[in-house]
Each structure stands twice: as structure tokens, then as C-alpha cells.
């Protein structure tokens, strides 16, 4: 098992992947993330995905305070997306 350049764990050397149940050395299997989330690997927002073959895809995880708007964030420092301005009623 190793980390790829896309921040995914390459589990191609593992076996038994694909039945939707985490078994043996698998970190995840389909929708079963074995309780893992983005906060576990050191991020604080986003959605953890189980990628084939049974590796954790961290590409949708983010860290607040890195000045980059990540999934689950609408702003980060001076970086703002989707907001036009303030409205007060």
C-alpha cells in the first residue's frame, strides 16, 4: 500500500475488495468507510471517498486556514466563493 500523487491510497496489492464490507487490511470498501472521515487523516472538512480498489480518496478533504476554498467550505481566509456580498434585513 502506498500514497499516489493524487493523495489516494493505492490498495491494488490488497485482496477481497469490492463486497461493500471492510475486511482484513482494507481501509474501506464501497460505502463502508469503517468510521473514517476527513478529520481522521488531518483535514477538518470535506467528504472522504472510498476509491477502487478499497483506498481512501482524500482529494475532497480540506483544511480551513490554508487560504484555499475546499469542499465543505464557502471561504478560507481571503478566498471566498459563491458569495456576492452581505445582505441585512
C-alpha positions in Angstrom: 0.0 0.0 0.0 1.3 3.5 -0.9 0.0 7.0 -1.4 -0.4 8.1 -5.0 0.3 11.5 -6.5 -3.4 12.3 -6.3 -3.5 11.8 -2.5 -5.2 8.4 -2.7 -4.1 5.2 -1.0 -3.2 2.6 -3.6 -4.6 -0.7 -2.3 -4.1 -2.6 -5.5 -2.0 -5.2 -3.7 -4.8 -5.9 -1.3 -7.4 -8.7 -1.9 -11.1 -9.2 -1.1 -12.1 -5.7 -2.2 -15.5 -4.9 -3.7 -18.1 -6.7 -1.4 -19.0 -3.5 0.5 -17.7 -4.7 3.8 -14.3 -3.7 5.3 -12.3 -6.9 5.9 -8.7 -7.7 6.7 -6.3 -4.9 5.7 -8.9 -2.9 3.7 -9.3 0.8 4.8 -12.7 1.0 3.2 -14.9 -0.9 0.8 -17.5 0.9 -1.2 -19.8 2.9 1.1 -18.2 1.3 4.2 -15.6 3.7 5.4 -15.1 1.9 8.7 -15.9 5.1 10.6 -13.2 7.1 8.8 -13.7 10.7 7.8 -11.7 13.7 6.6 -10.9 14.7 10.2 -9.0 11.5 10.8 -6.3 12.0 8.2 -5.6 15.5 9.4 -8.1 17.6 7.5 -11.0 19.4 9.0 -13.7 19.5 6.3 -14.9 17.7 3.2 -16.0 14.3 2.2 -13.9 11.1 2.4 -14.5 8.7 -0.5 -13.6 5.1 -0.9 -12.0 4.7 -4.3 -11.3 1.5 -6.1 -9.5 -0.7 -5.1 -10.5 0.0 -1.5 -8.3 3.0 -0.9 -9.2 6.3 0.8 -9.6 9.2 -1.7 -8.6 12.4 0.2 -9.0 14.7 -2.8 -12.3 16.1 -1.4 -10.9 16.8 2.0 -9.8 20.3 3.0 -8.1 22.3 5.8 -9.5 25.6 7.0 -6.8 28.2 7.2 -4.8 27.2 4.1 -6.4 30.1 2.0 -7.9 27.6 -0.5 -11.7 27.0 -0.5 -12.1 23.2 -0.2 -15.3 21.1 -0.4 -17.5 21.9 2.6 -16.0 25.5 2.9 -17.5 28.7 1.4 -14.5 30.7 2.3 -11.0 30.3 3.7 -9.1 33.4 4.7 -9.4 36.0 1.9 -10.6 33.3 -0.6 -14.4 33.4 -1.0 -16.6 31.6 -3.5 -20.3 31.8 -4.2 -20.8 34.9 -2.1 -21.6 38.3 -3.6 -21.9 40.4 -0.5 -23.7 41.0 2.7 -27.5 41.5 2.9 -29.1 42.8 6.1 -32.9 43.0 6.6 
